[in-house]
Amino acid sequence: MQNVVILGSGCAGNTAAIYTSRASLNPLVISGHEPGGQLSLTTEVENFPGFVEGVMGPELVENMRKQAERFGATFRSGTVTEVDLSKRPFRLAVDGEWIETQSLIVATGASARWLGLPEEKKFVGRGYSSCATCDGFFYRGKEIMVIGGGDSAMEEANFLTKFGRRVRLVHRREEFRASKIMLQRVLENPKIEVMTNKVIEAIQGTEDGVVASVSLKDTVTGTTSICEVDGLFVAIGHVPNTKIFKGQLDLDEDGYIVSHGGARTNIEGVFHAGDVQDRVYRQAITAAGAGCMAAIEVERWLGAQGIH
């Protein structure tokens, strides 16, 4: 029987582990299908407070984990495949083994939608990104390309003009899903070149394994051309990792957990933290803050139940 189980080992989950372990709750952290969260796929992080020269993403989450372990948190690799939140204690199936817990923090995050190219994983963090706010700074005066046709793509393209020499916005169709006002801002920005009816067929890299160019196929003519690019940003959405909670936790139309105030979900004793509920900010620092909030609420809730 666990006092608290934390699902996810990114910034949200690890911060929740630090706070709950310091409260002597001896949390169990299930690392999940992507240990370390999205930061494990990131190279240099320059916007996390306290690191003047920046810090490597994997190093940051590993240090958080060690900090939590120092206070008594236990980490277990594996993925939760099934949950029963109908009554307490809650039951979780971790790679076929059932465990029970008095409370639960869901910090399973959200995964970026990628293009699905066989070679793309090796370029993540090496010129290929899903977060303009995180990585735009690295492409000052460079050629940047954004993939997508919704509001998030428009927002990222506009944001990246602060850094890039030119931003090409590539969309597979003629029409955009983006709102009129967001699209208009892109069309009126002199630093943005809009390329419609185009899809990326392949990404080419330098000898050092950094993005150098892409193969663009015209969906109307079928012709293919090579386009040089320094920074490639995919903005085709995120998928919250909440499939196993469907029918038990309140989820919105896109699968994000619906907050019932603070870090609470619709089920008493189950709390949320990080990108699994946050569709707006999606930053390491906001995820860490959400992990802190969830941990404090868990501590208070367990105390009210007489569990310490």
Residue pairs with C-beta under 8 A, 6 or more apart in sequence:
1 89
1 100
1 101
1 102
2 26
2 27
2 28
2 99
2 100
2 101
2 102
3 20
3 25
3 26
3 27
3 101
3 102
3 103
3 302
3 307
4 20
4 25
4 27
4 28
4 101
4 102
4 103
4 104
4 105
4 298
4 302
5 27
5 28
5 29
5 30
5 90
5 92
5 99
5 101
5 103
5 104
5 105
6 13
6 16
6 17
6 20
6 27
6 28
6 29
6 30
6 104
6 105
6 107
7 13
7 30
7 32
7 80
7 92
7 104
7 105
7 106
7 107
7 108
8 29
8 30
8 31
8 32
8 37
8 106
8 107
8 108
8 109
8 241
8 273
8 274
8 276
9 29
9 30
9 31
9 32
9 35
9 36
9 37
9 61
9 65
9 75
10 34
10 36
10 37
10 38
10 39
10 40
10 61
10 107
10 109
10 274
10 275
10 287
11 37
11 39
11 60
11 61
11 64
11 274
11 284
11 285
11 287
11 288
11 291
12 37
12 107
12 109
12 273
12 274
12 275
12 276
12 287
12 288
12 290
12 291
12 294
13 29
13 32
13 37
13 105
13 107
13 273
13 274
13 291
14 29
14 61
14 64
14 65
14 67
14 68
14 288
14 291
15 64
15 273
15 287
15 288
15 289
15 290
15 291
15 292
15 295
16 27
16 105
16 107
16 273
16 291
16 292
16 294
16 295
16 298
17 27
17 29
17 64
17 65
17 68
17 73
17 75
17 291
17 295
18 64
18 67
18 68
18 71
18 73
18 295
19 291
19 292
19 295
19 296
19 299
20 27
20 73
20 105
20 295
20 298
20 299
21 27
21 68
21 71
21 72
21 73
22 71
23 295
23 299
24 72
24 308
25 298
25 299
25 302
26 72
26 73
26 74
27 68
27 73
27 74
28 73
28 74
28 76
28 99
28 101
29 68
29 73
29 74
29 75
29 76
30 76
30 78
30 79
30 80
30 92
30 94
31 75
31 76
31 77
31 78
32 79
32 80
32 108
32 109
32 241
33 79
33 241
34 40
34 41
34 109
34 111
35 77
36 57
36 58
36 61
36 62
37 61
37 109
37 274
37 275
37 287
38 109
38 111
38 112
38 130
38 131
38 275
39 45
39 57
39 58
39 60
39 61
39 284
40 57
40 58
40 61
41 57
41 124
41 125
42 56
42 57
42 58
42 125
42 134
42 135
43 56
43 57
43 125
43 126
44 54
44 55
44 56
44 57
44 138
45 51
45 54
45 55
45 56
45 57
45 60
45 134
45 284
46 54
46 137
47 133
47 134
47 283
47 284
47 285
48 55
48 60
48 284
48 285
49 285
51 60
57 125
60 284
65 75
68 75
69 75
76 94
78 94
78 95
79 94
79 95
80 92
80 93
80 94
80 244
81 93
81 94
81 95
81 96
81 244
82 92
82 93
82 244
83 90
83 91
83 92
83 93
83 244
83 245
83 248
84 90
84 91
84 92
85 104
85 245
85 248
85 249
85 267
85 270
86 248
88 102
88 269
89 100
89 101
89 102
90 100
90 101
90 102
90 103
90 104
90 269
90 270
91 98
91 99
91 100
92 98
92 99
92 100
92 101
92 104
102 269
102 302
102 305
102 307
103 269
103 270
103 271
103 298
103 301
103 302
104 269
104 270
104 271
105 263
105 270
105 271
105 272
105 273
105 291
105 294
105 295
105 298
106 242
106 245
106 249
106 257
106 265
106 270
106 271
106 272
106 273
106 276
107 272
107 273
107 274
107 276
107 287
107 290
107 291
107 294
108 240
108 241
108 242
108 276
109 240
109 241
109 274
109 275
109 276
109 287
110 238
110 239
110 240
110 241
110 256
110 275
110 276
110 279
110 282
111 238
111 239
111 241
112 130
112 131
112 234
112 237
112 238
113 234
113 236
113 237
113 238
113 239
114 120
114 121
114 130
114 234
115 147
115 200
115 234
115 236
117 200
117 201
117 202
117 203
119 202
119 203
120 128
120 203
122 205
122 209
123 203
123 205
123 209
123 210
123 211
123 232
126 205
126 209
126 210
126 211
127 205
127 210
127 211
127 212
127 229
127 230
127 231
127 232
128 203
128 211
128 232
128 234
129 135
129 231
129 232
129 233
129 234
130 233
130 234
130 235
130 238
131 233
131 282
132 146
132 155
132 156
132 159
132 160
132 233
132 235
133 159
133 283
134 283
134 284
135 231
135 233
136 144
136 159
136 160
136 162
136 163
136 164
136 231
137 163
138 231
139 160
139 163
139 164
139 230
139 231
140 163
140 164
141 163
141 164
141 165
142 163
142 164
142 165
142 230
142 231
143 164
143 165
143 166
143 168
143 228
143 229
143 230
143 231
144 160
144 163
144 164
144 166
144 167
144 168
144 229
144 230
144 231
144 232
144 233
145 167
145 168
145 169
145 170
145 214
145 227
145 229
145 231
145 232
145 233
146 153
146 156
146 157
146 160
146 167
146 168
146 169
146 170
146 233
146 234
146 235
147 153
147 170
147 171
147 200
147 232
147 233
147 234
147 235
147 236
148 156
148 169
148 171
148 234
148 235
148 236
148 237
149 171
149 172
149 173
149 175
149 176
149 177
149 178
150 176
150 177
150 178
150 235
150 236
150 237
151 177
151 178
151 179
151 182
152 235
152 237
153 169
153 171
153 178
153 235
153 236
154 169
154 176
154 178
154 182
154 183
154 185
154 186
155 182
155 235
156 233
156 235
157 167
157 169
157 186
157 189
157 192
157 235
158 185
158 186
158 189
158 192
160 167
160 231
160 233
161 167
161 189
161 191
161 192
164 191
164 231
165 191
166 191
166 192
166 193
167 191
167 192
167 193
168 192
168 193
168 194
168 195
168 227
168 229
169 186
169 192
169 193
169 194
169 195
170 195
170 198
170 199
170 200
170 216
171 194
171 195
171 196
171 197
171 198
172 197
172 198
172 199
172 219
173 196
173 197
173 219
174 196
174 197
176 183
178 186
186 192
186 194
187 194
195 216
197 218
197 219
197 220
198 216
198 217
198 218
198 219
199 216
199 217
199 219
200 214
200 215
200 216
200 217
201 214
201 215
201 216
201 217
201 224
202 214
202 215
203 211
203 213
203 214
203 215
203 232
204 211
204 212
204 213
204 214
204 215
204 226
205 211
205 212
206 212
211 229
211 230
211 231
211 232
212 228
212 229
213 226
213 227
213 228
213 229
214 226
214 227
214 229
214 232
215 224
215 225
215 226
215 227
216 224
216 225
216 226
216 227
217 223
217 224
218 224
218 225
238 275
238 279
238 282
239 255
240 251
240 254
240 255
240 256
240 257
240 275
240 276
240 277
240 279
241 276
242 249
242 251
242 255
242 256
242 257
242 276
243 255
245 251
245 257
246 255
248 267
249 257
249 258
249 265
249 266
249 267
249 270
250 257
250 258
250 260
250 265
250 266
251 257
251 258
252 258
254 279
256 276
256 277
256 278
256 279
257 265
257 272
257 276
257 277
258 265
258 266
258 277
259 265
259 272
259 277
260 266
262 293
262 297
263 271
263 272
263 273
263 290
263 293
263 294
263 297
264 271
264 272
264 297
265 271
265 272
268 301
269 301
271 294
271 297
271 298
271 301
272 290
272 294
273 287
273 290
273 291
273 293
273 294
273 295
274 286
274 287
274 290
274 291
275 282
275 287
277 290
278 286
278 287
278 290
302 308
